[in-house]
Amino acid sequence: LDCFTHTGAFALNAARGGAASVTAVDISQEAVDMTALNAEKNGLDIKAVKADVFEYLTELDRTKNHDYDYIILDPPAFTKSREATKNAIKGYREINMKGLKLVKDGGYLASCSCSHFMTQELLTKTIKEAAKAVHKRLRQVEFRTQSPDHPILWEAQESYYLKFYIFQVVDEK
């Protein structure tokens, strides 16, 4: 399940990598159309859905209509200012709680932030709180930042914007 798919890059890679089924969700019709077109051009079977991701995940949980081995949460920046960081933390916590509820025991969650105001420490704390709230344990598999063509400049805090975690998710016993 690729949430906030944009052009479908994660969904396309999941399908190419052998996923049995792939669903890509975005609120933008243009993004959904681009994802569907990219899937078609690459000969891949991807279900592209236009929906608000928060509402979509809530509905999946409500109907118990889920069985995901891998969920990708790559939202647009929830904050573009220091003043909006408090609301962004709520958004990241909520989206991670919703995603964690839908991952199979032993499955994987990728969680990203592309805002420099959401520091690595703050994102880590927020994801940890989300996991605790939904009774999940996380095993960090990987942590990455942006690629070398977008270098992190120590003198420019705003250049450190991308944080990307991959976790294995385990139910608390």
Backbone bond lengths (Angstrom), bond angles and torsions (degrees), N, CA, C in turn:
res aa  C-N    CA-C-N  psi(-1)  N-CA   C-N-CA  omega(-1)  CA-C   N-CA-C  phi
1 L - - - 1.455 - - 1.519 107.54 -
2 D 1.316 116.58 114.77 1.463 123.24 -179.59 1.522 108.17 -102.88
3 C 1.327 116.55 107.39 1.465 122.01 -177.46 1.521 110.56 -96.88
4 F 1.317 115.78 136.22 1.465 123.57 -175.08 1.533 107.81 65.82
5 T 1.303 116.96 51.95 1.464 123.29 -167.12 1.521 115.26 -65.08
6 H 1.313 118.68 -28.80 1.465 124.35 -176.45 1.532 109.63 59.73
7 T 1.310 119.71 -104.32 1.472 120.39 -179.90 1.527 112.21 -98.45
8 G 1.336 116.72 3.08 1.452 120.44 175.44 1.513 115.91 89.55
9 A 1.313 118.83 16.45 1.468 120.49 -175.15 1.526 112.72 -56.83
10 F 1.323 117.88 -48.35 1.463 119.77 179.31 1.527 110.54 -65.92
11 A 1.324 116.87 -42.63 1.471 121.13 179.90 1.520 110.60 -61.13
12 L 1.321 117.24 -44.39 1.462 121.29 179.66 1.525 110.92 -61.04
13 N 1.318 116.70 -43.19 1.460 120.34 179.45 1.523 111.88 -67.39
14 A 1.323 117.26 -37.02 1.468 120.42 177.33 1.527 110.03 -64.37
15 A 1.327 116.59 -44.68 1.469 120.84 179.46 1.533 110.32 -64.82
16 R 1.313 116.98 -44.57 1.461 121.50 179.09 1.530 110.44 -63.91
17 G 1.322 116.16 -32.48 1.460 121.11 -179.31 1.517 114.48 -78.44
18 G 1.334 116.93 -3.59 1.457 119.37 174.27 1.512 116.43 106.35
19 A 1.324 118.29 10.91 1.469 119.75 177.19 1.527 109.50 -58.13
20 A 1.330 116.25 137.52 1.472 121.40 -179.04 1.521 111.62 -62.93
21 S 1.323 116.58 -36.28 1.466 121.04 175.29 1.517 107.89 -152.41
22 V 1.323 115.36 150.22 1.457 121.10 -178.58 1.520 108.44 -136.12
23 T 1.336 115.60 130.80 1.458 122.09 174.07 1.519 107.41 -118.83
24 A 1.327 116.21 131.33 1.461 122.94 179.04 1.527 107.78 -117.61
25 V 1.328 117.41 127.60 1.460 121.98 -174.34 1.521 110.09 -123.05
26 D 1.331 115.05 135.20 1.459 120.96 174.73 1.519 108.25 -153.99
27 I 1.316 116.93 150.84 1.466 121.27 179.54 1.532 111.77 -78.46
28 S 1.312 116.34 -19.75 1.464 121.74 -177.33 1.527 111.20 -88.06
29 Q 1.317 116.60 124.72 1.460 120.07 176.59 1.521 110.49 -62.34
30 E 1.330 116.51 -37.81 1.470 120.20 178.32 1.537 110.72 -60.67
31 A 1.332 116.85 -42.12 1.465 120.40 178.60 1.526 110.88 -64.88
32 V 1.312 116.84 -42.93 1.468 121.23 179.05 1.530 110.09 -62.24
33 D 1.332 116.28 -43.20 1.465 120.58 178.62 1.529 111.47 -63.71
34 M 1.346 117.02 -41.80 1.469 120.63 177.97 1.523 111.00 -63.54
35 T 1.324 116.17 -41.41 1.468 120.26 179.21 1.528 110.39 -62.48
36 A 1.331 116.15 -46.40 1.469 120.27 179.63 1.528 110.66 -61.61
37 L 1.330 116.94 -42.69 1.460 121.33 179.09 1.530 110.83 -64.49
38 N 1.325 116.73 -44.39 1.468 120.41 178.37 1.527 111.32 -62.38
39 A 1.324 117.23 -38.82 1.463 120.85 177.57 1.526 110.05 -64.42
40 E 1.329 116.23 -44.88 1.469 121.04 179.75 1.528 110.73 -61.45
41 K 1.338 116.90 -46.74 1.468 121.17 -179.24 1.528 112.26 -61.68
42 N 1.331 116.04 -26.81 1.458 120.25 -178.54 1.530 112.80 -100.83
43 G 1.321 116.36 5.77 1.456 120.71 178.59 1.519 113.52 64.36
44 L 1.330 116.50 35.82 1.462 121.32 -176.51 1.524 110.69 -114.50
45 D 1.320 115.62 146.95 1.454 122.02 179.84 1.529 109.04 -96.91
46 I 1.335 115.86 104.21 1.464 122.13 179.68 1.517 107.66 -130.69
47 K 1.321 115.50 131.77 1.458 121.03 174.57 1.527 106.96 -87.23
48 A 1.331 117.32 113.53 1.464 122.22 179.90 1.525 108.46 -100.86
49 V 1.330 116.12 124.36 1.461 122.05 -173.35 1.520 110.28 -121.74
50 K 1.332 116.13 130.11 1.470 120.97 173.64 1.522 107.63 -90.54
51 A 1.316 115.66 113.32 1.466 120.35 179.92 1.518 109.73 -165.43
52 D 1.318 115.23 155.64 1.454 121.51 169.11 1.527 106.00 -70.90
53 V 1.313 118.08 121.22 1.468 121.69 -173.96 1.527 111.14 -59.74
54 F 1.320 118.50 -41.61 1.462 120.90 179.79 1.528 110.10 -58.26
55 E 1.336 116.60 -47.66 1.461 121.19 179.76 1.536 111.50 -67.62
56 Y 1.311 116.89 -39.85 1.465 121.91 -179.22 1.531 110.56 -61.22
57 L 1.326 116.75 -47.13 1.461 120.53 -179.95 1.524 111.33 -66.58
58 T 1.329 116.44 -37.55 1.466 120.28 176.95 1.524 110.57 -61.14
59 E 1.323 116.26 -43.51 1.467 121.02 179.91 1.531 111.01 -66.47
60 L 1.316 117.73 -41.21 1.467 120.22 176.87 1.525 110.79 -59.07
61 D 1.331 116.20 -43.29 1.458 120.44 -179.56 1.534 110.54 -68.33
62 R 1.319 117.14 -41.44 1.468 121.47 -179.02 1.522 111.55 -61.88
63 T 1.313 116.61 -42.11 1.466 121.18 -177.07 1.526 112.65 -89.09
64 K 1.336 116.06 -2.50 1.466 122.01 -176.44 1.530 110.56 55.92
65 N 1.335 114.67 29.96 1.463 122.08 -178.73 1.526 109.35 -94.94
66 H 1.326 115.10 67.45 1.460 119.15 -179.51 1.511 110.89 -154.93
67 D 1.284 114.50 152.21 1.458 122.31 179.86 1.528 107.19 -166.78
68 Y 1.326 116.60 60.48 1.457 121.01 -170.73 1.523 112.78 -97.21
69 D 1.319 114.39 130.83 1.459 120.98 173.60 1.524 110.87 -83.06
70 Y 1.336 115.60 -25.84 1.471 119.70 -174.77 1.528 109.05 -149.44
71 I 1.315 115.42 127.91 1.462 120.85 175.46 1.522 108.10 -124.43
72 I 1.317 114.93 133.62 1.461 121.95 179.11 1.524 108.15 -113.21
73 L 1.326 115.90 123.97 1.459 122.52 176.94 1.522 107.70 -114.67
74 D 1.318 116.34 103.30 1.465 121.44 -178.95 1.525 109.08 -128.90
75 P 1.347 116.04 68.46 1.469 119.11 -175.95 1.525 112.44 -72.54
76 P 1.332 115.31 159.99 1.468 117.63 169.93 1.532 107.45 -64.85
77 A 1.308 116.73 166.38 1.469 119.66 -179.42 1.524 110.09 -55.77
78 F 1.313 116.37 122.98 1.461 120.50 176.84 1.520 111.52 -79.01
79 T 1.324 116.87 -12.27 1.459 119.42 177.52 1.521 110.08 -143.84
80 K 1.295 114.12 136.15 1.465 120.54 176.16 1.525 110.72 -119.49
81 S 1.347 115.31 10.21 1.455 120.12 176.78 1.523 109.83 -149.01
82 R 1.302 116.36 154.57 1.463 121.44 178.61 1.530 110.42 -61.45
83 E 1.322 116.69 -35.99 1.464 121.58 -178.23 1.528 112.49 -64.99
84 A 1.319 117.57 -28.17 1.466 121.52 -177.37 1.531 112.73 -91.99
85 T 1.325 117.34 4.33 1.459 120.76 -175.44 1.522 112.16 -62.21
86 K 1.336 118.00 -38.23 1.469 121.08 -178.78 1.531 110.97 -59.36
87 N 1.328 117.05 -44.09 1.465 120.42 177.75 1.524 111.02 -69.09
88 A 1.317 116.93 -34.42 1.464 120.55 178.32 1.524 110.18 -63.82
89 I 1.314 117.44 -41.28 1.465 121.42 178.51 1.529 109.33 -58.41
90 K 1.320 116.89 -43.34 1.473 120.78 177.75 1.532 110.31 -60.62
91 G 1.333 116.68 -42.87 1.465 120.80 179.47 1.511 112.16 -64.12
92 Y 1.331 117.83 -46.17 1.464 121.22 178.64 1.535 110.82 -63.98
93 R 1.329 116.57 -41.39 1.468 119.81 178.87 1.528 109.83 -62.34
94 E 1.330 116.35 -46.67 1.468 120.30 -178.37 1.523 112.06 -63.09
95 I 1.318 117.42 -46.75 1.468 119.73 -176.90 1.532 110.83 -66.89
96 N 1.320 117.09 -35.37 1.463 119.31 177.41 1.528 111.70 -71.28
97 M 1.318 118.11 -38.27 1.462 120.58 175.56 1.524 110.08 -60.79
98 K 1.324 116.58 -46.10 1.467 120.75 -179.58 1.531 111.03 -62.66
99 G 1.315 116.63 -44.64 1.456 120.45 179.16 1.521 112.32 -64.96
100 L 1.319 116.89 -44.22 1.466 121.00 -179.24 1.524 112.38 -61.21
101 K 1.314 116.90 -34.19 1.471 120.40 179.07 1.527 111.95 -65.35
102 L 1.324 117.43 -24.67 1.460 121.64 -172.60 1.520 114.28 -98.37
103 V 1.330 116.71 -8.34 1.467 120.47 -179.39 1.529 109.07 -83.48
104 K 1.325 115.38 134.06 1.471 120.55 175.07 1.522 110.09 -58.60
105 D 1.324 116.10 151.93 1.452 120.71 172.66 1.532 108.18 -58.55
106 G 1.323 116.69 123.04 1.458 121.65 -177.24 1.519 113.51 90.84
107 G 1.342 116.86 -3.61 1.461 121.41 178.55 1.518 111.52 -79.14
108 Y 1.314 115.60 -169.83 1.468 120.73 -173.02 1.516 112.18 -128.27
109 L 1.318 114.05 147.93 1.457 122.54 175.99 1.520 108.22 -129.21
110 A 1.328 116.13 127.56 1.467 121.42 169.56 1.515 106.03 -104.07
111 S 1.304 116.95 130.05 1.464 121.21 -178.45 1.522 108.86 -131.99
112 C 1.325 115.04 127.85 1.460 121.17 -173.32 1.524 111.97 -125.85
113 S 1.311 115.13 156.39 1.462 122.50 168.14 1.521 107.44 -141.08
114 C 1.324 115.28 135.09 1.468 119.62 179.10 1.526 111.24 -116.35
115 S 1.322 116.54 30.01 1.460 120.99 177.13 1.522 109.78 -114.66
116 H 1.320 116.82 128.93 1.466 118.08 179.00 1.526 111.38 -70.46
117 F 1.332 117.77 -17.54 1.463 120.09 177.09 1.523 111.72 -74.13
118 M 1.326 116.64 -22.72 1.465 121.57 175.62 1.524 106.18 -92.41
119 T 1.309 116.50 89.99 1.461 121.58 -175.92 1.525 110.56 -66.53
120 Q 1.319 115.44 164.44 1.464 119.80 177.66 1.528 110.04 -58.24
121 E 1.314 117.09 -43.37 1.465 121.25 -179.29 1.524 110.98 -62.98
122 L 1.310 116.67 -43.00 1.460 121.36 -179.45 1.525 111.51 -68.03
123 L 1.328 117.50 -42.09 1.455 121.04 177.65 1.523 110.57 -64.69
124 T 1.318 117.06 -43.20 1.464 121.68 179.08 1.526 110.34 -58.86
125 K 1.322 116.63 -47.31 1.462 122.05 179.91 1.531 110.47 -62.10
126 T 1.310 116.93 -42.08 1.468 121.95 -178.29 1.522 111.42 -65.49
127 I 1.328 117.48 -43.84 1.470 120.94 178.74 1.528 109.84 -66.52
128 K 1.320 117.50 -39.94 1.460 121.38 178.47 1.528 110.40 -61.26
129 E 1.324 116.96 -42.78 1.470 121.08 178.18 1.531 111.03 -64.96
130 A 1.321 116.83 -39.11 1.468 120.94 178.80 1.521 110.11 -63.11
131 A 1.319 116.80 -44.08 1.469 120.98 -179.91 1.527 110.80 -62.99
132 K 1.302 116.10 -43.39 1.466 120.10 179.62 1.529 110.38 -62.48
133 A 1.317 116.81 -41.38 1.467 121.38 -177.61 1.531 112.69 -63.89
134 V 1.335 117.32 -29.62 1.479 120.29 -178.75 1.533 111.87 -108.46
135 H 1.335 116.09 15.02 1.468 122.52 173.79 1.525 112.82 59.61
136 K 1.333 114.45 48.99 1.467 121.08 176.43 1.525 108.52 -121.14
137 R 1.320 114.95 149.19 1.455 121.24 172.81 1.513 107.41 -108.30
138 L 1.311 116.12 143.32 1.459 120.99 -178.18 1.520 110.15 -115.66
139 R 1.320 114.60 135.23 1.464 120.99 171.64 1.518 105.98 -114.63
140 Q 1.321 115.97 111.02 1.461 119.34 -178.86 1.517 109.73 -67.62
141 V 1.326 115.07 124.46 1.457 121.72 178.60 1.524 109.71 -96.74
142 E 1.328 114.90 -38.50 1.461 118.26 -176.02 1.520 110.23 -159.18
143 F 1.337 115.66 151.66 1.463 122.79 171.37 1.517 107.29 -136.00
144 R 1.314 116.04 133.54 1.471 120.64 179.27 1.519 110.37 -137.57
145 T 1.327 113.72 163.91 1.461 121.57 171.31 1.528 106.97 -122.07
146 Q 1.311 115.84 -170.51 1.464 119.00 -178.03 1.530 111.35 -64.40
147 S 1.324 114.26 161.47 1.461 120.70 -177.15 1.542 111.12 -71.15
148 P 1.328 116.80 163.69 1.466 121.11 -176.12 1.535 115.02 -58.59
149 D 1.334 117.52 -20.97 1.463 117.69 178.77 1.533 111.39 -76.75
150 H 1.317 117.57 -3.23 1.470 124.18 172.11 1.527 107.29 -126.21
151 P 1.331 117.88 70.51 1.467 120.83 -171.43 1.531 112.72 -63.60
152 I 1.317 114.18 150.49 1.462 121.05 172.87 1.517 106.79 -87.71
153 L 1.315 116.20 119.09 1.460 122.42 179.54 1.525 108.21 -99.96
154 W 1.290 117.53 118.38 1.454 120.52 -175.05 1.520 112.77 -61.96
155 E 1.312 116.86 -24.16 1.472 120.63 178.90 1.526 112.09 -82.85
156 A 1.332 116.93 -11.74 1.469 121.48 -175.78 1.529 109.29 -126.67
157 Q 1.322 116.01 93.43 1.461 121.79 -176.10 1.529 112.10 -54.58
158 E 1.323 117.29 -34.93 1.467 120.73 -178.07 1.531 113.30 -66.32
159 S 1.346 117.25 -14.19 1.468 119.48 178.88 1.531 112.19 -77.70
160 Y 1.338 117.23 -13.30 1.465 121.33 176.51 1.523 107.56 -99.20
161 Y 1.318 114.76 82.66 1.462 118.74 -172.85 1.517 113.69 -110.44
162 L 1.321 119.60 -31.04 1.458 120.33 -173.41 1.527 111.78 -97.53
163 K 1.328 114.35 125.68 1.456 122.08 173.45 1.529 106.50 -124.75
164 F 1.333 116.67 131.32 1.461 121.47 -173.39 1.524 109.08 -137.85
165 Y 1.327 116.35 112.65 1.455 122.38 178.89 1.524 110.42 -107.87
166 I 1.320 115.74 146.26 1.466 121.87 166.35 1.522 106.20 -124.42
167 F 1.344 114.61 127.33 1.458 121.31 179.81 1.519 110.59 -124.62
168 Q 1.318 115.83 146.84 1.453 120.08 162.87 1.531 104.87 -90.97
169 V 1.323 115.48 135.66 1.465 121.88 -173.64 1.522 108.55 -108.92
170 V 1.337 115.71 127.98 1.450 121.35 -179.59 1.520 109.12 -127.56
171 D 1.330 116.53 134.53 1.462 120.81 176.82 1.525 109.36 -65.31
172 E 1.341 116.60 142.30 1.462 119.80 172.64 1.520 107.58 -69.50
173 K 1.269 116.31 138.58 1.477 120.27 -179.21 1.494 110.44 -103.39
